[in-house]
Amino acid sequence: MADRGVRACLITNPRSGRGGVDLSTVLPVLQAHGWHAVVRAKQHGGHATELARDAARDGFDVVVNCAGDGTLNEIANGLAGTDVAVGTIPGGTANLWAHEVGISQRLDVAALQLVGAERRRVDLGRVTINGRHGRYFVLMAGLGFD
């Protein structure tokens, strides 16, 4: 993988956090470390799942959530069952997953953490309602008023 660089698909959500994440400090860090980054914006609910599936099909090494926990959830649902890695650059309101795994809220630092990260497996939960409507989740699942 080092010979050709890391192919990364960064998925943003223009509605997350305070109007999306500014990648102007992130992209130069990735490029300086030999990463080839493509940015794709989520357009509606569920769209990040489609974008993540497309990225896996297109041979990306990693899909990077550049939004909040909801977009991360969609990405996880698009990549479940694949060998594509998931990374996070915090861009949402709470960024619970990023906080739990120690990712900096400073985007330049988060980018450095990403390029230096060691790939690890994490548990992926799955919930179904009446045997249908199955969804994967990374950190927590909620129904109704959670």
N, CA, C and O atoms as a DFTB+ gen file, in Angstrom:
584 C
 N C O
     1  1       0.831      -1.186       0.000
     2  2       0.000       0.000       0.000
     3  2       0.876       1.250       0.000
     4  3       0.465       2.269      -0.556
     5  1       2.063       1.215       0.599
     6  2       2.899       2.415       0.683
     7  2       3.423       2.852      -0.680
     8  3       3.645       4.043      -0.899
     9  1       3.626       1.898      -1.611
    10  2       4.165       2.236      -2.925
    11  2       3.245       3.162      -3.705
    12  3       3.724       4.080      -4.372
    13  1       1.976       2.951      -3.641
    14  2       1.034       3.753      -4.416
    15  2       0.359       4.825      -3.576
    16  3      -0.450       5.595      -4.093
    17  1       0.672       4.884      -2.319
    18  2       0.012       5.844      -1.433
    19  2      -1.346       5.325      -0.998
    20  3      -1.871       4.365      -1.563
    21  1      -1.889       5.953      -0.016
    22  2      -3.205       5.573       0.507
    23  2      -4.265       6.308      -0.292
    24  3      -4.215       7.530      -0.434
    25  1      -5.223       5.557      -0.812
    26  2      -6.355       6.158      -1.515
    27  2      -7.482       6.350      -0.518
    28  3      -8.029       5.385       0.015
    29  1      -7.824       7.614      -0.270
    30  2      -8.815       7.943       0.749
    31  2      -9.995       8.681       0.142
    32  3      -9.825       9.606      -0.653
    33  1     -11.191       8.260       0.526
    34  2     -12.415       8.952       0.155
    35  2     -12.914       9.666       1.401
    36  3     -13.299       9.022       2.377
    37  1     -12.910      10.989       1.371
    38  2     -13.370      11.796       2.498
    39  2     -14.824      12.177       2.258
    40  3     -15.152      12.807       1.252
    41  1     -15.686      11.795       3.179
    42  2     -17.110      12.091       3.043
    43  2     -17.475      13.207       4.008
    44  3     -17.276      13.091       5.217
    45  1     -18.007      14.283       3.460
    46  2     -18.407      15.439       4.255
    47  2     -19.928      15.532       4.314
    48  3     -20.645      14.931       3.513
    49  1     -20.389      16.297       5.280
    50  2     -21.810      16.594       5.389
    51  2     -21.933      18.102       5.591
    52  3     -21.626      18.604       6.672
    53  1     -22.379      18.831       4.568
    54  2     -22.470      20.282       4.682
    55  2     -23.403      20.761       5.791
    56  3     -23.372      21.935       6.162
    57  1     -24.225      19.871       6.317
    58  2     -25.176      20.257       7.369
    59  2     -24.699      19.886       8.774
    60  3     -25.366      20.214       9.755
    61  1     -23.563      19.212       8.883
    62  2     -23.111      18.790      10.212
    63  2     -22.423      19.921      10.948
    64  3     -21.912      20.862      10.340
    65  1     -22.420      19.815      12.254
    66  2     -21.738      20.811      13.080
    67  2     -22.259      22.209      12.830
    68  3     -23.448      22.488      12.980
    69  1     -21.354      23.070      12.449
    70  2     -21.716      24.468      12.181
    71  2     -21.659      24.770      10.690
    72  3     -21.172      25.825      10.284
    73  1     -22.147      23.863       9.893
    74  2     -22.169      24.079       8.449
    75  2     -21.109      23.308       7.701
    76  3     -20.687      23.727       6.624
    77  1     -20.674      22.203       8.241
    78  2     -19.683      21.369       7.571
    79  2     -18.283      21.651       8.076
    80  3     -18.053      22.600       8.825
    81  1     -17.365      20.822       7.658
    82  2     -15.988      20.917       8.115
    83  2     -15.119      21.562       7.039
    84  3     -15.267      21.274       5.851
    85  1     -14.220      22.430       7.464
    86  2     -13.278      23.089       6.564
    87  2     -12.036      22.205       6.457
    88  3     -11.288      22.062       7.424
    89  1     -11.821      21.621       5.300
    90  2     -10.714      20.682       5.106
    91  2      -9.418      21.352       4.664
    92  3      -8.470      20.666       4.281
    93  1      -9.364      22.683       4.713
    94  2      -8.186      23.393       4.207
    95  2      -6.917      23.095       5.003
    96  3      -5.819      23.255       4.471
    97  1      -7.032      22.669       6.256
    98  2      -5.846      22.277       7.015
    99  2      -5.615      20.767       6.981
   100  3      -4.540      20.291       7.346
   101  1      -6.616      20.025       6.547
   102  2      -6.545      18.564       6.532
   103  2      -5.901      18.054       5.243
   104  3      -4.988      17.230       5.286
   105  1      -6.373      18.540       4.110
   106  2      -5.901      18.018       2.823
   107  2      -4.387      18.158       2.620
   108  3      -3.765      17.216       2.128
   109  1      -3.769      19.290       2.978
   110  2      -2.310      19.377       2.818
   111  2      -1.550      18.354       3.662
   112  3      -0.512      17.848       3.236
   113  1      -2.061      18.047       4.855
   114  2      -1.412      17.045       5.706
   115  2      -1.482      15.679       5.036
   116  3      -0.484      14.960       4.972
   117  1      -2.665      15.324       4.536
   118  2      -2.813      14.030       3.869
   119  2      -1.895      13.939       2.647
   120  3      -1.207      12.937       2.453
   121  1      -1.888      14.975       1.840
   122  2      -1.058      14.981       0.626
   123  2       0.423      14.902       0.967
   124  3       1.175      14.211       0.280
   125  1       0.852      15.593       2.008
   126  2       2.259      15.574       2.412
   127  2       2.710      14.187       2.854
   128  3       3.903      13.883       2.828
   129  1       1.766      13.350       3.256
   130  2       2.077      11.992       3.685
   131  2       1.754      10.953       2.608
   132  3       1.657       9.760       2.895
   133  1       1.590      11.415       1.377
   134  2       1.390      10.498       0.264
   135  2      -0.016       9.966       0.089
   136  3      -0.233       9.010      -0.655
   137  1      -0.963      10.571       0.763
   138  2      -2.356      10.140       0.609
   139  2      -2.962      10.824      -0.612
   140  3      -2.704      11.998      -0.877
   141  1      -3.762      10.078      -1.338
   142  2      -4.515      10.606      -2.477
   143  2      -5.972      10.699      -2.031
   144  3      -6.661       9.686      -1.910
   145  1      -6.432      11.924      -1.789
   146  2      -7.758      12.129      -1.201
   147  2      -8.748      12.655      -2.223
   148  3      -8.448      13.558      -3.004
   149  1      -9.925      12.071      -2.198
   150  2     -11.064      12.520      -2.987
   151  2     -12.153      12.906      -1.995
   152  3     -12.455      12.143      -1.078
   153  1     -12.745      14.085      -2.171
   154  2     -13.786      14.558      -1.257
   155  2     -15.142      14.412      -1.936
   156  3     -15.343      14.853      -3.067
   157  1     -16.067      13.781      -1.216
   158  2     -17.435      13.629      -1.708
   159  2     -18.393      14.113      -0.628
   160  3     -18.249      13.762       0.544
   161  1     -19.365      14.914      -1.024
   162  2     -20.308      15.495      -0.064
   163  2     -21.609      14.706      -0.024
   164  3     -22.190      14.376      -1.058
   165  1     -22.044      14.416       1.176
   166  2     -23.345      13.793       1.413
   167  2     -24.417      14.815       1.067
   168  3     -24.309      15.979       1.450
   169  1     -25.454      14.392       0.344
   170  2     -26.506      15.305      -0.091
   171  2     -27.814      15.161       0.681
   172  3     -28.614      16.095       0.733
   173  1     -28.032      13.985       1.281
   174  2     -29.281      13.715       1.997
   175  2     -29.064      12.547       2.946
   176  3     -28.035      11.873       2.885
   177  1     -30.029      12.309       3.819
   178  2     -29.947      11.190       4.748
   179  2     -29.764       9.870       4.020
   180  3     -30.498       9.575       3.077
   181  1     -28.810       9.088       4.441
   182  2     -28.528       7.802       3.810
   183  2     -27.533       7.877       2.667
   184  3     -27.025       6.845       2.228
   185  1     -27.243       9.064       2.177
   186  2     -26.354       9.222       1.030
   187  2     -24.921       8.794       1.349
   188  3     -24.225       8.277       0.475
   189  1     -24.467       9.002       2.598
   190  2     -23.104       8.598       2.964
   191  2     -22.945       7.083       2.873
   192  3     -21.850       6.596       2.594
   193  1     -24.020       6.334       3.106
   194  2     -23.970       4.874       2.949
   195  2     -23.680       4.525       1.492
   196  3     -22.836       3.674       1.210
   197  1     -24.370       5.174       0.580
   198  2     -24.138       4.952      -0.857
   199  2     -22.723       5.358      -1.251
   200  3     -22.050       4.631      -1.982
   201  1     -22.267       6.516      -0.771
   202  2     -20.927       6.993      -1.100
   203  2     -19.864       6.028      -0.585
   204  3     -18.877       5.768      -1.274
   205  1     -20.057       5.496       0.624
   206  2     -19.102       4.543       1.190
   207  2     -19.082       3.246       0.382
   208  3     -18.011       2.701       0.115
   209  1     -20.244       2.754      -0.005
   210  2     -20.307       1.545      -0.843
   211  2     -19.588       1.773      -2.164
   212  3     -18.830       0.917      -2.622
   213  1     -19.826       2.923      -2.771
   214  2     -19.147       3.255      -4.030
   215  2     -17.636       3.310      -3.840
   216  3     -16.882       2.835      -4.690
   217  1     -17.194       3.891      -2.720
   218  2     -15.754       3.995      -2.450
   219  2     -15.134       2.606      -2.308
   220  3     -14.039       2.359      -2.812
   221  1     -15.830       1.701      -1.625
   222  2     -15.327       0.329      -1.489
   223  2     -15.239      -0.344      -2.856
   224  3     -14.254      -1.012      -3.170
   225  1     -16.271      -0.160      -3.654
   226  2     -16.304      -0.747      -4.994
   227  2     -15.210      -0.159      -5.890
   228  3     -14.677      -0.845      -6.762
   229  1     -14.879       1.126      -5.664
   230  2     -13.869       1.814      -6.466
   231  2     -12.445       1.546      -5.989
   232  3     -11.491       2.053      -6.579
   233  1     -12.293       0.763      -4.940
   234  2     -10.963       0.361      -4.491
   235  2     -10.253       1.303      -3.539
   236  3      -9.031       1.233      -3.413
   237  1     -10.982       2.184      -2.861
   238  2     -10.355       3.051      -1.877
   239  2      -9.870       2.218      -0.693
   240  3     -10.474       1.203      -0.347
   241  1      -8.780       2.653      -0.081
   242  2      -8.225       1.957       1.080
   243  2      -8.945       2.344       2.365
   244  3      -9.102       1.528       3.274
   245  1      -9.378       3.594       2.427
   246  2     -10.002       4.115       3.638
   247  2     -11.085       5.114       3.262
   248  3     -10.944       5.869       2.299
   249  1     -12.163       5.110       4.031
   250  2     -13.208       6.124       3.921
   251  2     -13.136       6.938       5.203
   252  3     -13.199       6.386       6.301
   253  1     -13.005       8.241       5.060
   254  2     -12.840       9.120       6.212
   255  2     -14.110       9.935       6.420
   256  3     -14.544      10.677       5.539
   257  1     -14.687       9.783       7.590
   258  2     -15.849      10.555       7.984
   259  2     -15.379      11.959       8.369
   260  3     -14.684      12.128       9.371
   261  1     -15.752      12.951       7.588
   262  2     -15.421      14.347       7.891
   263  2     -16.716      15.061       8.252
   264  3     -17.090      16.062       7.640
   265  1     -17.377      14.526       9.244
   266  2     -18.679      15.030       9.683
   267  2     -18.883      14.544      11.111
   268  3     -17.925      14.418      11.873
   269  1     -20.131      14.272      11.469
   270  2     -20.439      13.861      12.825
   271  2     -20.762      12.386      12.944
   272  3     -20.520      11.595      12.032
   273  1     -21.318      12.037      14.101
   274  2     -21.614      10.644      14.413
   275  2     -22.669      10.039      13.491
   276  3     -22.605       8.847      13.188
   277  1     -23.633      10.833      13.040
   278  2     -24.661      10.315      12.137
   279  2     -24.080       9.896      10.798
   280  3     -24.443       8.850      10.260
   281  1     -23.186      10.701      10.261
   282  2     -22.543      10.352       8.991
   283  2     -21.628       9.150       9.185
   284  3     -21.544       8.290       8.308
   285  1     -20.942       9.079      10.325
   286  2     -20.118       7.904      10.628
   287  2     -20.976       6.648      10.619
   288  3     -20.560       5.615      10.094
   289  1     -22.173       6.730      11.198
   290  2     -23.083       5.586      11.207
   291  2     -23.445       5.163       9.783
   292  3     -23.462       3.972       9.469
   293  1     -23.727       6.123       8.941
   294  2     -24.059       5.802       7.553
   295  2     -22.873       5.139       6.852
   296  3     -23.049       4.172       6.110
   297  1     -21.677       5.653       7.086
   298  2     -20.471       5.085       6.469
   299  2     -20.269       3.644       6.936
   300  3     -19.972       2.764       6.128
   301  1     -20.427       3.405       8.233
   302  2     -20.282       2.054       8.765
   303  2     -21.264       1.104       8.096
   304  3     -20.920      -0.045       7.815
   305  1     -22.480       1.567       7.838
   306  2     -23.467       0.725       7.172
   307  2     -23.095       0.453       5.720
   308  3     -23.432      -0.599       5.176
   309  1     -22.408       1.390       5.097
   310  2     -21.974       1.171       3.723
   311  2     -20.754       0.278       3.595
   312  3     -20.549      -0.347       2.554
   313  1     -19.940       0.209       4.645
   314  2     -18.693      -0.560       4.575
   315  2     -18.737      -1.888       5.315
   316  3     -17.796      -2.675       5.212
   317  1     -19.809      -2.158       6.060
   318  2     -19.909      -3.422       6.802
   319  2     -19.679      -4.592       5.844
   320  3     -20.269      -4.660       4.766
   321  1     -18.817      -5.497       6.263
   322  2     -18.522      -6.676       5.447
   323  2     -17.413      -6.469       4.438
   324  3     -17.093      -7.395       3.693
   325  1     -16.816      -5.292       4.383
   326  2     -15.694      -5.031       3.476
   327  2     -14.403      -4.938       4.295
   328  3     -14.435      -4.950       5.525
   329  1     -13.279      -4.845       3.602
   330  2     -11.988      -4.659       4.263
   331  2     -11.533      -3.212       4.237
   332  3     -10.388      -2.920       4.579
   333  1     -12.406      -2.306       3.840
   334  2     -12.056      -0.895       3.761
   335  2     -12.025      -0.308       5.167
   336  3     -12.946      -0.519       5.956
   337  1     -10.961       0.429       5.475
   338  2     -10.809       1.057       6.785
   339  2     -11.685       2.301       6.881
   340  3     -12.079       2.882       5.870
   341  1     -11.980       2.695       8.109
   342  2     -12.754       3.906       8.385
   343  2     -11.911       4.814       9.265
   344  3     -11.307       4.366      10.240
   345  1     -11.875       6.082       8.916
   346  2     -11.202       7.081       9.733
   347  2     -12.161       8.216      10.027
   348  3     -13.239       8.292       9.440
   349  1     -11.773       9.101      10.937
   350  2     -12.645      10.220      11.292
   351  2     -11.849      11.503      11.459
   352  3     -10.817      11.534      12.129
   353  1     -12.345      12.548      10.844
   354  2     -11.927      13.924      11.093
   355  2     -13.173      14.590      11.677
   356  3     -14.155      14.759      10.955
   357  1     -13.170      14.974      12.952
   358  2     -14.389      15.464      13.597
   359  2     -14.964      16.710      12.928
   360  3     -14.258      17.698      12.724
   361  1     -16.250      16.653      12.590
   362  2     -16.899      17.792      11.965
   363  2     -18.335      17.965      12.399
   364  3     -19.056      18.808      11.866
   365  1     -18.751      17.172      13.361
   366  2     -20.132      17.253      13.823
   367  2     -20.274      18.105      15.065
   368  3     -19.370      18.859      15.427
   369  1     -21.409      17.976      15.708
   370  2     -21.686      18.754      16.909
   371  2     -21.050      18.115      18.143
   372  3     -20.325      18.784      18.880
   373  1     -21.313      16.840      18.370
   374  2     -20.806      16.169      19.571
   375  2     -19.542      15.356      19.306
   376  3     -18.648      15.319      20.152
   377  1     -19.452      14.715      18.168
   378  2     -18.284      13.893      17.814
   379  2     -17.951      12.881      18.914
   380  3     -16.803      12.784      19.350
   381  1     -18.958      12.133      19.356
   382  2     -18.767      11.184      20.453
   383  2     -17.745      10.105      20.118
   384  3     -16.892       9.781      20.945
   385  1     -17.823       9.543      18.909
   386  2     -16.873       8.489      18.527
   387  2     -15.451       9.043      18.544
   388  3     -14.550       8.419      19.105
   389  1     -15.245      10.197      17.941
   390  2     -13.910      10.796      17.904
   391  2     -13.388      11.020      19.324
   392  3     -12.225      10.742      19.615
   393  1     -14.243      11.519      20.193
   394  2     -13.845      11.761      21.577
   395  2     -13.465      10.451      22.275
   396  3     -12.442      10.381      22.956
   397  1     -14.283       9.426      22.103
   398  2     -14.050       8.138      22.767
   399  2     -12.739       7.491      22.339
   400  3     -12.085       6.839      23.154
   401  1     -12.341       7.655      21.085
   402  2     -11.106       7.009      20.613
   403  2      -9.906       7.959      20.630
   404  3      -8.822       7.599      20.172
   405  1     -10.102       9.174      21.159
   406  2      -8.981      10.079      21.366
   407  2      -8.554      10.908      20.173
   408  3      -7.398      11.323      20.086
   409  1      -9.474      11.155      19.251
   410  2      -9.153      11.979      18.089
   411  2      -9.304      13.453      18.470
   412  3     -10.310      13.858      19.053
   413  1      -8.301      14.232      18.133
   414  2      -8.295      15.654      18.463
   415  2      -9.417      16.393      17.741
   416  3      -9.795      16.038      16.625
   417  1      -9.940      17.419      18.392
   418  2     -10.927      18.293      17.758
   419  2     -10.246      19.295      16.824
   420  3     -10.897      19.889      15.964
   421  1      -8.940      19.480      16.994
   422  2      -8.163      20.333      16.076
   423  2      -7.940      19.544      14.797
   424  3      -7.321      18.480      14.822
   425  1      -8.431      20.050      13.696
   426  2      -8.438      19.283      12.455
   427  2      -7.043      18.953      11.941
   428  3      -6.834      17.864      11.407
   429  1      -6.082      19.865      12.087
   430  2      -4.726      19.565      11.630
   431  2      -4.110      18.431      12.449
   432  3      -3.402      17.581      11.909
   433  1      -4.381      18.425      13.741
   434  2      -3.883      17.352      14.603
   435  2      -4.600      16.040      14.280
   436  3      -3.971      14.983      14.223
   437  1      -5.905      16.109      14.070
   438  2      -6.673      14.913      13.711
   439  2      -6.149      14.306      12.412
   440  3      -6.090      13.084      12.276
   441  1      -5.768      15.155      11.458
   442  2      -5.211      14.660      10.192
   443  2      -3.883      13.952      10.428
   444  3      -3.621      12.914       9.819
   445  1      -3.050      14.492      11.293
   446  2      -1.783      13.834      11.625
   447  2      -2.034      12.509      12.352
   448  3      -1.332      11.525      12.115
   449  1      -3.020      12.487      13.222
   450  2      -3.378      11.236      13.893
   451  2      -3.840      10.202      12.870
   452  3      -3.514       9.021      12.982
   453  1      -4.594      10.647      11.884
   454  2      -5.108       9.744      10.857
   455  2      -3.976       9.116      10.050
   456  3      -3.946       7.898       9.874
   457  1      -3.053       9.925       9.564
   458  2      -1.975       9.380       8.724
   459  2      -1.022       8.493       9.521
   460  3      -0.356       7.626       8.954
   461  1      -0.957       8.709      10.832
   462  2      -0.085       7.893      11.665
   463  2      -0.792       6.754      12.377
   464  3      -0.185       6.037      13.172
   465  1      -2.056       6.591      12.096
   466  2      -2.859       5.607      12.828
   467  2      -2.502       4.177      12.446
   468  3      -2.082       3.884      11.327
   469  1      -2.687       3.310      13.419
   470  2      -2.558       1.881      13.196
   471  2      -3.961       1.326      12.961
   472  3      -4.890       1.615      13.716
   473  1      -4.097       0.540      11.923
   474  2      -5.405      -0.037      11.601
   475  2      -5.788      -1.075      12.650
   476  3      -5.002      -1.964      12.978
   477  1      -7.016      -0.948      13.176
   478  2      -7.521      -1.880      14.189
   479  2      -8.966      -2.231      13.895
   480  3      -9.709      -1.447      13.304
   481  1      -9.340      -3.407      14.315
   482  2     -10.740      -3.821      14.191
   483  2     -11.514      -3.332      15.411
   484  3     -10.992      -3.310      16.526
   485  1     -12.756      -2.943      15.185
   486  2     -13.650      -2.587      16.279
   487  2     -14.938      -3.386      16.117
   488  3     -15.289      -3.824      15.021
   489  1     -15.617      -3.559      17.220
   490  2     -16.899      -4.268      17.163
   491  2     -17.923      -3.418      16.438
   492  3     -17.955      -2.196      16.586
   493  1     -18.742      -4.065      15.668
   494  2     -19.825      -3.424      14.942
   495  2     -21.107      -4.107      15.377
   496  3     -21.281      -5.308      15.169
   497  1     -22.008      -3.341      15.984
   498  2     -23.280      -3.905      16.420
   499  2     -24.300      -3.865      15.294
   500  3     -24.139      -3.138      14.314
   501  1     -25.343      -4.652      15.451
   502  2     -26.433      -4.648      14.468
   503  2     -27.748      -4.797      15.223
   504  3     -27.894      -5.656      16.093
   505  1     -28.688      -3.949      14.872
   506  2     -30.012      -4.014      15.487
   507  2     -31.048      -4.186      14.374
   508  3     -30.946      -3.579      13.308
   509  1     -32.039      -5.021      14.647
   510  2     -33.160      -5.183      13.722
   511  2     -34.449      -5.006      14.514
   512  3     -34.492      -5.255      15.719
   513  1     -35.486      -4.576      13.828
   514  2     -36.794      -4.416      14.449
   515  2     -37.737      -5.387      13.766
   516  3     -37.978      -5.299      12.562
   517  1     -38.269      -6.318      14.552
   518  2     -39.159      -7.359      14.019
   519  2     -38.501      -8.113      12.871
   520  3     -39.161      -8.481      11.899
   521  1     -37.186      -8.342      12.991
   522  2     -36.462      -9.098      11.975
   523  2     -36.209      -8.342      10.686
   524  3     -35.703      -8.924       9.726
   525  1     -36.547      -7.065      10.637
   526  2     -36.356      -6.261       9.432
   527  2     -35.656      -4.956       9.779
   528  3     -35.364      -4.673      10.941
   529  1     -35.402      -4.188       8.764
   530  2     -34.818      -2.849       8.922
   531  2     -33.499      -2.883       9.692
   532  3     -33.256      -2.033      10.549
   533  1     -32.650      -3.862       9.388
   534  2     -31.383      -4.000      10.086
   535  2     -30.447      -2.831       9.826
   536  3     -30.312      -2.367       8.694
   537  1     -29.805      -2.364      10.883
   538  2     -28.824      -1.276      10.794
   539  2     -27.633      -1.631      11.669
   540  3     -27.786      -2.174      12.763
   541  1     -26.451      -1.317      11.173
   542  2     -25.241      -1.456      11.971
   543  2     -25.024      -0.189      12.780
   544  3     -25.514       0.882      12.422
   545  1     -24.286      -0.321      13.872
   546  2     -23.917       0.855      14.655
   547  2     -22.527       0.650      15.241
   548  3     -22.084      -0.479      15.454
   549  1     -21.851       1.763      15.497
   550  2     -20.481       1.712      15.974
   551  2     -20.394       1.936      17.476
   552  3     -19.749       1.150      18.170
   553  1     -21.007       2.956      17.986
   554  2     -20.833       3.311      19.390
   555  2     -22.077       3.032      20.222
   556  3     -21.987       2.493      21.325
   557  1     -23.217       3.395      19.697
   558  2     -24.462       3.195      20.427
   559  2     -25.629       3.212      19.443
   560  3     -25.524       3.718      18.325
   561  1     -26.733       2.644      19.895
   562  2     -27.956       2.644      19.094
   563  2     -29.077       3.221      19.952
   564  3     -29.091       3.042      21.170
   565  1     -30.004       3.902      19.320
   566  2     -31.130       4.454      20.051
   567  2     -32.407       4.296      19.243
   568  3     -32.389       4.290      18.013
   569  1     -33.502       4.169      19.953
   570  2     -34.821       4.070      19.338
   571  2     -35.750       5.060      20.010
   572  3     -35.730       5.211      21.232
   573  1     -36.549       5.723      19.229
   574  2     -37.490       6.677      19.810
   575  2     -36.766       7.814      20.483
   576  3     -35.801       8.349      19.937
   577  1     -37.216       8.187      21.654
   578  2     -36.555       9.257      22.417
   579  2     -35.366       8.650      23.138
   580  3     -35.521       7.998      24.171
   581  1     -34.195       8.864      22.598
   582  2     -33.008       8.324      23.266
   583  2     -32.235       9.457      23.894
   584  3     -31.195       9.228      24.511
